């Protein structure tokens, strides 16, 4: 790693820690809008890892994960370079919105262009100033508003190095997820960059288990990359289960939705997941699973329109085993339980 490492023309020397504002645009009030980037360079060479959150402005768990990570004293021993971007979509975060003001999804706008839409320009800036200067990446997401996701990793599990890092994140489930056109993960794959997408929690809500698991997972990946010293003793954990596909269970009719299976719960083919009733209770429609698996995502909104996604189910061969791992995982990441002194501490 060369001594010269620059973001937005600012040079960060080995051993230096610096916050840089990437200029994004001006608001129509003539106020400057910037994207905060925190860079930590170790004194010794190593990988260049970016960690980003709030590509969707309403997905705020990752903002808190990065905040806690940057306070960790472990980073004093870092090798290589860590680039942390807690808020990519600043416009969306200010408006509590998934999208940019032009209603475009930033995670469908990569690699972007210098003269395109607002989303395209922001994507281009992120690619040129962050992604193209890194060797690895972790993108932090949550479920949408009123929808929770079980903490899990989505990645290209056909790539050996990506799979190795995904396993080191120590979540109970890895989903081999297709690459979407215009996504950050697609562009990283085209560059041959191993990249993980961490999902956990709900939009516009902090989820303590998902936050603690995310912080610990990133630290574990950094150890696997040689950016942090390896642990002398490691807590024994079951290997994560790989799901090669998933499917949505949708509302058969409009009405009042009452779920009967919790997030991370096992389901069987044709098993009862919940019911949708009319407001008077005269008619009740069952919500049934199409195939066996584990509930990966679930709607928290009791009001459902016909066709709404109510459950996201990952197809796995042994759902009972995965459900047991999920329970152990959730218990371990509760506040007050830790395998390391400053791992996954509660909000401070």
JOVENWO-V379442 format. One line per field, one symbol per residue. phi: phi as a letter, one per 20 degrees, with the letter a starting at -180 (. if undefined). psi: psi as a letter, one per 40 degrees, with the letter a starting at -180 (. if undefined). Layout:
BEGIN
phi=???
psi=???
END
This chain:
BEGIN
phi=.ffeccclneedegndcbdceefeadffemefdcdfcddcdffdfrfdddccblfefeddgfffgfgfgfeffgffdfdmcdddcfceefgfffelcfdegemeegecdfembfdefgffffffffffedffdddbbcddccfffmbddfgbddaeeeeffffgfffffmdfcddfdfeegnefffffffemefbddedancfmcecfffffffffffgfffffenecffffcdffcfffeedebbbdddffbereecfdcefnfecdgmffercccffemfccdeddffbfrcfebbfdefecegnffdcddeecfcffffgfffffffffefgndbebgdelffgc
psi=hidhhihfehhhiheihihhhhhdiiieeehhhihhhhhhhidiiaihhihiifdheegedddddddddeehededfiiahhhhgdhdgdddddefidiideeihdeeeieaideaiddddddddddddcdeeidiihhhiaiihehihhhihhigeehddddddddedfiehhhghihiheidddddddefhhhihhhhaiieihhdddddddddddddddddeediiiidhihhiihihhheiiiihihdiiahhhiehiheiiiiheihdaihiieeedhhhihihdiiahhdiihehehhiheihdhhhhhidgddddddddddddddeihehieidfhfiih.
END
